[in-house]
C-alpha cells in the first residue's frame, strides 16, 4: 500500500489559513492597520471601495521595508515580531504569528509599495493568489502602501457568503473604532467610495472618544484610574443615565490590544449595580496594562481572547476602581460644605457690627382691588360685615362654577376608580358587556362570564403595533405625521450605515428622512401611530433595538424592524389609561392574529375562573 500522507502545497495551506485569519474584509483591515501601527506609523490612511470587496488600501508613514523584507513578509510564518518561543511571553506588538500577509495574498490581488527612510528607492511587488507576478524598484513615499483588490476572487464560495456592502462596512467601522481608540496618538482617516467618513487627529483619549462617537459624549464620561502592583487601569466609563440597550460601546484593551472578556465585563456591571435601568448596559473604554509574562494571548487567531494568571484579583481591582470613580465624580447628588460659597461663608463674610437690620416701607391704605372696584363702580364690603352684598356679575357665574366643579369631581373620581358612570356610558358599557379596571397602571382587569382576565397593557400594545408594522412593511402603507420643525439627528458611523441599509423599510413604516451631511439625517416625519415620541430618541432606540435583536434572536430584517419599533413605541407600564383607551386597546388586541402571545414569548392575557377564586377562599 503506497504512502498517503503528503505535504500540502503552500498555496493550498495559505488558503486554509486565510479561512481563519481573513473571514471578511474587516479582518483584512484589522491585520493591515495593526501592521502599520507595529511599524511605528503616526499617520495612517484607510481607503475602501465597495466595503472592502473591491479595494482595501492602507497607507502609513512607518519604518518601511527593505527589498528582502518586502518579499519575505508574504511567506507563511515569516515575522519580525518574535525570534524564539520565549518571545511569546513578552509580546508588545499587535501581530506575531506571521500568517496575515500570506493569507491575504492567497485570496486577493495585492500590490505593495514600501521604502525605508534611508533608501533612495522603494520596492513594488505584485502578488496574485500567492504567486509573485513582479518585483522591482520604484519611487515611493517613506513608509508602506498596500492595496488589496478583489478579496476572495479565487474562492467564489467565500465571496458569495459575504453580506451586503452596508453590513460589511459596519464590521469595518467596528474594527477601525477599536484600533483608533487604542491609539489616540495616531492620526487616522477613513475614506469609503470617495467620501471621508472619519478624520481623527492625534489627541488624548477623551477627545478621541468624542471624535468617534459624537460631541454629546463629552459630558457622559467619568475617568477611571488605578495603579497597583498587578495591573495599571485607566480609561473612562459612561454615566448611568446614558446607558444603552446594547453592548456596542464597551471596550476592553489589554496592553493596547482589544479583547472580549465576559468575566471582566461582569466586574464593570457589578460596579454599576443599582445605578442602571433594567436591561441597560453602560459605556466603558478601559485600558489594562499588565506584565506580558502573566498573560497568554496565543489563544485564538483573532487574538481577542486572553488567559490571565490571576483573574480574581484583576476582577476585584476593576470593580472597585469603577465603583470609586462613580462615587468620586458625583454620580449621586451630595452637599459640599467645604466650598467657598457655602452658607456659612456667606453669613460670616461681614463683621457682626457692620450688619444693618433691613427696613421695610409699606402703604397701610393700599388696596389691590381698587382698580377692579373702580371698574365695577360699586363697593364690595368685607365678607361678614354689615350690609354685605355680592355683585351681580359673580352671582351670574355660580352655575358655571358649579359645572367646572362637577367636572373636576368626576375627573378625580375617575382617577381613583370611584366615578359613577352616566346613563349614556352605562348603555355603551352594557352594549359591550365589558367592565374594565386598571390595576397599578400596569394591568387591565376585565370581567368575563367565567371569572375575569388580566391583560398586560404594555405587552398588548406591543403586539398590536408589531402586527400593524409588519402589515405596513409588506404593503408599504405606513402613514407619516409631518413634524412642524424637522429635527436633525447625528449618529455614530456604524449606526448611520445601518440606517442607510434599513432606509427603504424605515420609510415604508412612515418615517420621512433625508440625509444631511456627515452621519446626519433630518427627520421630517415619523409614523402617525407614534406621533407623541421625540424624533431623536425614537430613531436611536429603533436602531439600538434592531442591533440587540440581531445579536440575540437572529431575526429577519423586517420582523426585527417591526419588533424594535413596536417595543419603543408602545405605552409603558405605569401609564394611566381612560375607559375609552382601555376599550380601544382590548378591541385592537383581539383583532390581532396572535393576541395571547407577547413579543418576548410570554402570555399577554391571564384568565382566572370563579372556581379558582372559590378554592382560594375555601382553604
Order of alpha helices (4+ residues) and beta strands (2+ residues): alpha-alpha-beta-beta-alpha-alpha-beta-beta-beta-beta-alpha-alpha-beta-beta-alpha-beta-beta-beta-beta-alpha-beta-beta-beta-alpha-alpha-alpha-alpha-alpha-alpha-beta-beta-beta-alpha-beta-alpha-beta-beta-alpha-alpha-alpha-beta-alpha
